[in-house]
């Protein structure tokens, strides 16, 4: 073979026969595109590794998407709600500061993506048979939607509008954008979860503030009596409530309740319970009648799953007795100055369970030195790592031993004993105590 023939054959193998520099230009374009794709993926990797702020992270990811697709506009749409049936644009970026229409993702696109789980490319909207009858914005020349998939579940979509320089989105776009979506989906979903968690933390903070504001900041002064109370939530927000409410005739309502549930719903029910009981305390009536009305009000204002256990008593400081109703709550105990113990159980079922219930009341005389202890189930039910409960017997024994101490000391010692018993074991119930002692 002559030198001329060898060179001709080599040229054909490199550039293609008869194509010369034309094939070399195509190869350069392909290599340039590959470099751009690798650069876009590298940008995403750097963004993930160096950005801590969730909002900044999503903004940079969408910026990478828009540059990679050479699009005029890009957006992230997330599906929200329990059934993920609500679409919300999380972020939108535009390639120019010039005023542009803010395109919105059509629900039909979402349905198509949910069904097909692959990119949707529309380069000629007016002639696309898949979306006949759709009212297209005349400024949309092309659109591409890519599903965001997390464990095969679609959580949203990346959308780019209008390829720069005209034309439509290419096969290269259809290859690259799903890669970006695959890398971004978990990150964007985590960002959503972070935002939702931040919202939940805000709710917890609000619930905590509601609860703290409902509880007495300090015990009242009651002539001839020593009183104290505390409530320690097992979690950030508890469901226990206690109060001291002065009556019109100079007596005092002493109450301790445990509302069902936790968090903001429980704190709102607690607020409702407090308002109801304070309203009933202003009414001159027997204790059982007040609680019957409170039960009806709570029943009518809550759903079937909400209820309140309650100890409610009216302390008559002139007669030195307490008339009480125990509505499905832990029995309060009275320790006499000699150490005898009595449990106060008379009453009925928890508030809010049935619309109308005939509560029973009982009156118990308080002699000098008698100590009334009202508590929530977090006291006897506190368990240690061996799952052994603190128990009512231990509480009564401690109350008997501490009966001659001031009420603040009694509260402190009982809470300390419960904590010592529980040790490192996590607790599910709040610890709430009210102690009333006739001093003279």
C-alpha positions in Angstrom: 0.0 0.0 0.0 1.3 3.4 -1.0 1.9 6.2 1.6 -0.9 8.1 0.1 -3.3 5.1 0.4 -2.3 4.5 4.1 -2.9 8.1 5.0 -6.3 8.1 3.3 -7.3 4.9 5.1 -6.2 6.3 8.5 -8.1 9.5 7.8 -11.3 7.6 7.0 -11.0 5.6 10.3 -10.6 8.7 12.4 -13.0 11.1 10.7 -15.2 8.9 8.7 -15.0 8.4 5.0 -15.9 11.5 3.0 -16.7 13.5 6.1 -13.4 15.0 7.1 -13.7 17.9 9.6 -17.4 17.6 9.8 -17.2 14.4 11.9 -14.5 16.0 14.0 -16.8 18.9 14.8 -19.5 16.5 15.9 -17.0 14.7 18.1 -15.9 18.0 19.7 -19.5 18.9 20.3 -20.2 15.5 21.9 -17.1 15.9 24.1 -18.1 19.4 25.1 -21.5 18.2 26.0 -20.0 15.4 28.1 -17.8 17.9 29.9 -20.8 20.1 30.6 -22.7 17.1 32.0 -19.8 16.1 34.2 -19.5 19.7 35.4 -23.2 19.8 36.3 -23.0 16.6 38.3 -19.8 17.8 39.9 -21.6 21.1 40.9 -24.3 19.0 42.5 -21.8 16.9 44.4 -20.1 20.0 45.7 -23.4 21.6 46.6 -24.4 18.6 48.7 -21.1 18.4 50.4 -20.6 22.0 51.3 -24.1 23.5 51.9 -25.8 23.1 55.3 -28.8 25.4 54.9 -31.7 23.6 53.4 -33.1 26.5 51.4 -29.7 27.4 49.9 -29.2 23.7 49.1 -32.4 23.6 47.0 -31.7 26.9 45.3 -28.3 25.7 44.2 -29.6 22.4 43.0 -32.2 24.1 40.9 -29.6 26.5 39.6 -27.5 23.5 38.5 -30.6 22.1 36.8 -31.3 25.3 34.9 -27.7 25.6 33.7 -27.5 22.0 32.7 -30.7 22.2 30.6 -29.9 25.7 29.3 -33.5 26.7 30.2 -35.1 30.1 30.8 -36.9 29.0 33.9 -36.8 26.1 36.4 -38.9 25.1 39.4 -39.3 22.5 42.0 -42.8 21.3 42.8 -43.4 19.1 45.9 -46.4 16.9 46.6 -47.8 17.5 50.0 -50.5 16.1 52.3 -51.0 12.5 53.6 -51.9 11.3 50.1 -49.4 13.6 48.4 -52.3 15.1 46.4 -51.4 18.7 46.9 -48.9 20.4 44.6 -46.9 23.3 45.8 -44.0 25.1 44.1 -41.1 25.0 46.5 -38.7 27.1 44.5 -38.5 28.9 41.2 -35.4 30.4 39.4 -35.3 32.4 36.2 -32.4 32.9 33.8 -32.9 36.6 33.4 -34.0 39.6 35.5 -36.3 40.7 32.7 -39.9 40.3 33.6 -41.1 36.9 32.6 -44.3 34.9 33.2 -44.2 32.6 36.2 -45.2 29.3 34.7 -47.1 26.9 36.9 -47.0 23.1 36.6 -50.2 21.7 35.3 -51.9 18.9 37.3 -52.1 16.9 34.1 -48.3 16.8 34.0 -48.2 15.5 37.6 -50.7 12.8 36.8 -48.7 11.7 33.7 -45.5 11.6 35.7 -47.1 9.6 38.5 -48.4 7.1 36.0 -45.3 6.8 33.8 -42.5 7.5 36.3 -40.3 8.9 33.5 -39.4 12.4 32.0 -42.1 14.3 30.1 -40.8 16.3 27.1 -43.1 18.6 25.2 -41.3 20.5 22.4 -44.3 21.6 20.4 -47.1 22.3 22.9 -49.8 23.2 20.4 -49.4 19.8 18.6 -48.9 17.5 21.6 -51.8 15.0 21.5 -51.3 13.9 25.1 -52.6 17.2 26.5 -55.3 18.3 24.0 -57.5 21.0 25.2 -54.9 22.4 27.6 -54.8 26.2 27.7 -51.1 26.8 26.9 -49.4 30.0 27.7 -48.3 31.3 24.2 -44.8 32.1 25.6 -44.1 28.4 26.4 -42.2 26.9 23.6 -40.9 23.8 25.3 -41.2 22.1 28.7 -39.6 19.2 30.3 -40.7 17.6 33.6 -38.7 15.0 35.5 -40.2 13.1 38.5 -38.5 13.2 41.8 -38.6 9.6 43.1 -37.8 8.4 46.6 -38.0 4.6 47.0 -40.2 4.5 43.9 -42.6 7.1 45.4 -43.0 10.3 43.5 -42.5 13.2 45.9 -42.6 16.0 43.3 -41.0 17.1 40.0 -38.3 19.2 38.5 -39.5 21.3 35.6 -37.7 23.4 33.0 -39.3 25.8 30.6 -38.1 27.1 27.2 -34.8 25.9 25.9 -32.4 28.9 25.4 -31.8 29.7 21.7 -35.0 28.1 20.6 -35.5 24.5 19.6 -36.5 21.9 22.1 -35.1 19.8 24.9 -32.8 17.1 23.5 -32.1 13.4 24.1 -29.1 14.6 26.0 -31.4 16.6 28.3 -33.6 13.6 28.7 -30.5 11.6 29.8 -28.9 14.2 32.1 -31.9 15.7 33.9 -33.2 12.3 35.3 -29.6 11.8 36.7 -29.9 15.2 38.4 -33.4 14.4 39.7 -32.2 11.0 41.1 -29.3 12.7 42.9 -31.6 15.6 44.1 -34.8 13.7 45.2 -33.6 12.4 48.5 -31.9 15.7 49.3 -35.0 17.7 48.5 -37.2 15.3 50.4 -34.8 15.6 53.4 -35.1 19.4 53.1 -38.9 19.1 53.2 -38.7 16.9 56.3 -36.4 19.4 58.0 -38.9 22.2 57.3 -41.8 20.1 58.5 -39.8 19.2 61.6 -39.0 22.8 62.2 -42.8 23.5 62.0 -43.5 20.7 64.5 -40.8 22.1 66.9 -42.5 25.4 66.7 -45.8 23.7 67.5 -44.2 22.0 70.5 -42.8 25.3 71.7 -46.2 26.9 71.4 -47.8 24.0 73.2 -45.2 24.3 76.0 -45.9 28.0 76.4 -49.6 27.4 76.5 -49.2 24.7 79.2 -46.8 26.7 81.3 -49.1 29.7 81.2 -52.0 27.6 82.4 -50.3 26.3 85.5 -50.0 28.4 88.6 -46.8 30.4 88.8 -46.9 30.0 92.6 -49.3 28.5 95.2 -51.9 30.8 96.6 -52.0 32.0 100.2 -54.8 30.3 102.1 -55.3 31.3 105.7 -54.8 28.2 107.9 -53.4 26.0 105.1 -50.2 25.2 103.5 -50.4 24.4 99.8 -47.9 23.4 97.0 -48.0 21.9 93.5 -45.9 21.0 90.6 -46.1 19.4 87.1 -43.1 17.9 85.4 -43.8 16.7 81.8 -42.3 13.4 80.7 -41.7 15.0 77.3 -41.3 18.6 76.2 -45.1 19.0 76.5 -47.3 17.1 78.9 -51.0 16.5 79.3 -51.4 17.2 83.1 -53.0 20.2 84.6 -53.5 21.5 88.1 -55.0 24.7 89.5 -56.2 26.6 92.6 -59.3 28.7 91.9 -60.9 31.0 94.5 -64.7 30.8 94.8 -67.0 33.7 95.4 -67.6 32.7 99.0 -63.9 32.6 99.9 -63.3 28.9 99.4 -60.8 27.3 97.0 -61.3 24.9 94.2 -58.4 22.4 94.1 -58.1 20.5 90.9 -55.7 18.2 89.0 -56.5 16.7 85.6 -54.9 14.6 83.0 -56.0 15.3 79.4 -55.6 12.7 76.7 -52.9 13.0 74.1 -49.7 14.9 73.9 -48.4 18.0 72.2 -50.4 21.0 70.9 -53.8 19.1 70.8 -53.4 18.2 74.5 -52.4 21.7 75.5 -55.4 23.1 73.7 -57.7 20.6 75.4 -56.0 21.6 78.7 -56.8 25.3 78.0 -60.4 24.3 77.3 -60.6 22.3 80.5 -59.2 25.2 82.6 -61.6 27.7 81.1 -64.5 25.3 81.7 -63.6 24.6 85.3 -62.9 28.2 86.1 -66.3 29.1 84.7 -68.0 26.4 86.8 -66.2 27.5 89.9 -67.9 30.9 89.7 -71.3 29.2 89.7 -72.9 28.5 93.1 -73.9 24.8 93.0 -73.0 21.5 94.4 -69.6 20.1 93.2 -71.2 17.2 91.4 -73.5 19.6 89.5 -70.5 21.7 88.4 -68.6 18.7 87.2 -71.6 17.3 85.3 -71.9 20.6 83.4 -68.2 20.7 82.8 -68.4 17.1 81.4 -71.2 18.1 79.0 -69.2 21.2 77.8 -66.1 19.2 77.2 -68.0 16.4 75.5 -69.7 18.8 73.1 -66.4 20.6 72.2 -64.1 17.6 71.6 -64.0 14.6 69.4 -64.7 11.0 70.5 -61.0 10.2 71.3 -60.5 13.1 73.7 -61.2 12.9 77.5 -60.0 14.3 80.8 -59.5 12.5 84.1 -60.0 14.9 87.0 -60.0 15.3 90.7 -62.0 18.4 91.7 -62.6 19.6 95.2 -63.9 22.7 96.9 -62.0 23.5 100.1 -64.2 25.3 102.6 -61.7 27.2 104.8 -64.4 28.1 107.4 -65.8 24.6 107.9 -62.4 22.9 107.2 -63.7 20.3 104.8 -63.4 19.5 101.1 -66.3 18.4 98.9 -64.9 16.5 95.9 -65.6 14.6 92.8 -63.1 12.1 91.3 -63.8 11.8 87.6 -61.9 8.7 86.5 -58.7 10.0 88.1 -56.2 8.4 90.4 -57.7 8.4 94.0 -56.4 11.3 96.1 -55.1 10.4 99.5 -55.6 12.0 102.9 -53.0 11.3 105.6 -54.1 12.2 109.1 -51.8 13.7 111.7 -51.7 10.2 113.4 -50.7 8.6 110.0 -54.0 7.0 109.0 -54.5 7.0 105.2 -57.8 7.3 103.3 -58.3 7.2 99.6 -60.8 9.6 97.9 -62.5 7.7 95.1 -66.1 8.9 95.0 -67.1 10.5 91.6 -67.6 8.8 88.2 -66.1 8.5 84.8 -63.7 10.8 83.0 -65.0 14.0 81.5 -65.9 14.0 77.8 -66.7 10.3 77.5 -70.5 10.6 77.5 -72.7 13.6 77.2 -74.6 13.2 80.4 -73.4 11.5 83.6 -74.7 11.7 87.2 -71.5 12.3 89.2 -71.4 11.6 92.9 -69.7 13.8 95.5 -68.4 13.3 99.0 -67.3 15.7 101.7 -64.3 14.9 103.9 -63.4 16.8 107.1 -59.8 18.0 107.4 -58.4 18.1 111.0 -55.3 20.0 111.9 -52.3 18.2 110.5 -54.3 16.4 107.8 -52.5 16.3 104.4 -54.4 15.9 101.1 -52.2 14.6 98.2 -53.6 14.7 94.7 -51.4 13.2 92.0 -51.4 12.1 88.4 -50.8 8.5 87.2 -47.2 9.5 86.3 -46.4 9.0 90.0 -47.5 5.4 90.7 -46.9 4.3 87.1 -43.2 5.5 86.9 -41.1 2.5 86.0 -37.4 1.6 86.2 -35.3 -0.3 83.7 -36.7 -3.5 85.1 -40.2 -2.3 84.3 -41.1 -2.2 88.0 -43.7 0.5 88.9 -43.2 3.0 91.7 -46.6 1.9 93.0 -49.3 3.4 95.2 -48.1 1.6 98.3 -44.7 3.3 98.1 -46.4 6.7 97.6 -48.7 6.1 100.7 -45.7 5.0 102.8 -43.7 8.1 101.8 -46.7 10.4 102.4 -47.1 8.9 105.9 -43.4 9.4 106.6 -43.5 13.0 105.3 -46.8 14.1 106.8 -45.3 16.5 109.4 -43.2 18.4 106.7 -44.2 21.5 104.8 -46.1 20.8 101.6 -43.2 22.1 99.4 -40.9 19.6 101.1 -43.5 16.8 100.6 -43.7 17.6 96.9 -40.0 17.7 96.5 -39.4 14.4 98.3 -42.1 12.6 96.3 -40.8 13.8 93.0 -37.2 12.9 94.1 -38.3 9.4 95.1 -40.1 8.9 91.8 -37.0 10.1 89.8 -34.7 7.9 91.9 -36.9 4.9 91.2 -37.1 5.6 87.5 -33.4 6.1 87.1 -32.4 6.2 83.4 -35.6 4.6 82.2 -37.6 6.9 79.9 -41.0 7.9 81.2 -44.2 8.2 79.2 -46.4 10.0 81.8 -46.1 13.4 83.5 -45.5 13.7 87.2 -48.0 16.2 88.7 -48.7 16.7 92.4 -50.9 19.0 94.5 -50.5 18.9 98.3 -52.9 20.7 100.7 -52.2 20.6 104.5 -54.3 22.1 107.3 -51.8 23.9 109.4 -54.1 24.7 112.3 
